[in-house]
Amino acid sequence: LMTLTPARVASTHGVSGTIAWSDRTGTQYALEGNIFVSAQAAAFMGKLLGIGDARALSDLAQTVDDAGGVTFVPALSGLGAPHWDERATGTIAGMTHATTPAHLARATFEAIALQIVDVFEAMEADIGTPLAALSADGGASANPFLMQLQADLLGHPVLRSEVEEVGALGAAAMAFEALGANPDWHRDSTRFDPAMDRGARENLRTRWAEAMRHVKA
């Protein structure tokens, strides 16, 4: 996850300052947050449940309206941004006799989205300005269920690029500009607006924060 900044920012909220790009006009700085286990959490949970395909896990997650009180923190290799705890271990909290594989599947996708929320809010705290939306690309962004869940838990729109790898497009744009060419690089995006009730969002995020405190204890 990355957001541009007008100047170099020394983060005090667990993300990292970096250079987004540098060209003849100058240097563009940014903040970035690296999450150790994000979409890979789906592969891990799929293996536990005997489901080898991420799409099948997503389909299973959508058969329930919520995770039934289950929270999964995929700290399978410690925690990255913004928590940075290499000793943290993963946990599944809130299971009861009523817990089903579908609840575990949904909790997995919630975990992917909630980790993004943590980084997003850390960046907002560092720059002191609310961010309007989240732009998404990459393989996981092809899943509309995950993108809607991300918007719901973030409380902000998610704009999914129709280009799978925006970074590659940006590199191509810079190369063409260096050659004096200026093609039209505009690409459409699909917008996902938050649809979750605010109370439900806050409840999920509170449970997530409690589980996160447990894995870091």
Secondary structure, DSSP 4 states (H G I P E B T S, - for coil): -EEEESS----SSS-EEEEEEEETTEEEEEEE---SSSTHHHHHHHHHHT---HHHHHHHHTTSSS-TT-EEE--TT-B-TTT-BTT---EEE---TT--HHHHHHHHHHHHHHHHHHHHHHHHHHHTS----EEE-SGGGG-HHHHHHHHHHHTS-EEEESSS-HHHHHHHHHHHHHTT--------EEEE---S-HHHHHHHHHHHHHHHHHHT-
